Amino acid sequence: MPLATIGADPNRTLDPNRIPIVVASGAREKERKKRYKSSWHTSKLEMVLYIVGLGAGGVKSCDRVYLEAYTSILMVGKEKLEALYGKEIIVADRETVESEADSILANADKINVAFLVVGDPYGATTHIDLVIRAKELSIPVVSIHNASIMNAIGSCGLQLYNYGQAVSIVFFTETWRPDSFYDKIKQNRAINLHTLCLLDIKVKEQSIENMARGRKIYEPPRYMTVNQAVEQLLEVEERRGENVYGPNTIAVGMARVGANDQKIISGTLAELKECDFGGPLHSLIIAGQMHFLEADLVKSFAVNPESFQKHADVSDH
């Protein structure tokens, strides 16, 4: 019996003994599902595992539904999703996804299973690991993608193809203040590219003491703000002293991108440090050299347009 992979040749015949996993995520899922079903040359539809990036459409055919709940934040309550899909949703925290992945894949050859991801399914290494595990079980994988912060940042005006390496900024501790992001920002700025800074999320984390004692006691959730990220960036610049960026470097802070109350503010790092971005999730972009059209839109979000004009690095071509 042939199986279909979304995006593949619908006439291609696959191993009839293998069951597909669908990595799904998008508003166009109905159309894709129609194409998916039409590519089967049989009256019987095999069971699948859906890994769904939210934003995504239907998972109503699934018997078991997980919601990945530690790499991002869902903008609506789990109850609303349950009402929408008519399904109970199992919250999958870090421990479930990283240490108990076999429970997610259990019986995926007999029933439909969905793994809901906020954003694109391949936005986190953990999700790739889940797909690898599925392939090791000889389960084909079908991917349906969705928007994520990696492309939604285009709404600030900085063009996506002018970005260099993205970096992660983690919460500093008294004994751990990593600065590996600094070298990547340096490389990006050396060739006039922008840098997306992904800010730390701490959900269901244990303290070192509780971890050492084996106690299942977790710290309250923490989400890094643009303000905290700027403080840490400037601290590292002061320590390294290579003039990669400074208080007058133009940057863009973004919060709750895609939500009705999203906030975009541009300005110098010093200015953004004092701005109120509201609740999570936050992201920060360090601007490289801007095309004049980029600068026009980014300036429209400026704390102080005159300051922006003074400090922005703008190309006329």
WODA-V371780 format. One record per run of one state. SS is the DSSP state (alpha for helix, beta for strand, coil for the rest). FROM is the first residue (numbers start at 0). TO is the last residue. Records with the same first field share a line. If there is no record, write none. Layout:
SS->FROM-TO ; FROM-TO
//
This chain:
coil->0-18 ; 24-27 ; 38-47 ; 54-62 ; 68-76 ; 85-87 ; 92-92 ; 99-99 ; 105-111 ; 118-123 ; 136-138 ; 143-147 ; 156-158 ; 163-165 ; 169-178 ; 190-192 ; 199-199 ; 202-206 ; 212-220 ; 223-224 ; 240-248 ; 255-261 ; 272-280 ; 286-288 ; 299-300 ; 302-303 ; 311-312 ; 315-316
beta->19-23 ; 48-53 ; 63-67 ; 88-91 ; 112-117 ; 139-142 ; 162-162 ; 166-168 ; 193-198 ; 200-201 ; 221-222 ; 249-254 ; 262-267 ; 281-285 ; 289-290 ; 301-301 ; 313-314
alpha->28-37 ; 77-84 ; 93-98 ; 100-104 ; 124-135 ; 148-155 ; 159-161 ; 179-189 ; 207-211 ; 225-239 ; 268-271 ; 291-298 ; 304-310
//
